[in-house]
Amino acid sequence: MLLQDKNAIVYGAAGSIGAAVAARFAAEGARVFLVGRTQDSLDRTAKEITEAGGKAEVAVFDALDEQAVDAHARSVADVAGGVDISFNLISGGDIQGIPLADMTTADFTRPVVTRLTANFITARAAARHMVKQGSGVILALDSGSAHGSPLMGGTGPADAATDTLVRNLAAELGPSGVRVAGLWTAGLPETLSPAKIAAHSGLPPMDDAAFQGLLGHLDSMRMTRRSPTLAEVAATAVFLASDHAGAITGTFVNVTGGMFPS
């Protein structure tokens, strides 16, 4: 197993991608510490992991709470013997589908501030333990929209900030044996629904025909002519967190199915 005896903290584990990544980490031998704000969702993921023979523990707090993040990382290090992997997958309250000229300042800046702050707080907490032990992997995820994507609101600037943080952290932490990397992915059908899309756009939910049309459009935008799956994203995260990716740091792996070149 690629992550045997590793201790992994997954922030945003209540979400679709977070739950899939946490389950795959556990299946590969990691002891997984699930963090999020929704107890029921976290408990459900933890139950699925333990019933499959894995190890999972739940903590409910906001990744923007510096004291809670630091205290939890200390607890994991004390109880488990170290922090080997830290992966931040929290959402930032992005609003999309509205032209920038029509967007409010609050809607535009929210994902930038939220995601950059949360990634910094969680990465810093992990780095302090990883530097002491001389090893570790810090991972982040965004959509790659910093390359230029229309009607994505503040998502592009938020992604650009995350990308820059990853590269700068990698340069600073590399001499201490700590790798920092990430994944780009976007528009995973398994994570989408008319209700979720409406929540991000502020528009009424689309009907089934429109929703299926959107999924088809997402497929057509990719070089592979199909959208990535949750399983593919989780498998890529496992590889990046494993020793097999020991030479990879300071960069993002493009898991968009070729939505854009990188």
Summary of the structure (lengths in Angstrom):
residues: 262
radius of gyration: 17.8
end to end distance: 29.6
largest distance: 54.1
contacts: 904
relative contact order: 0.14
helix: 52%
strand: 15%
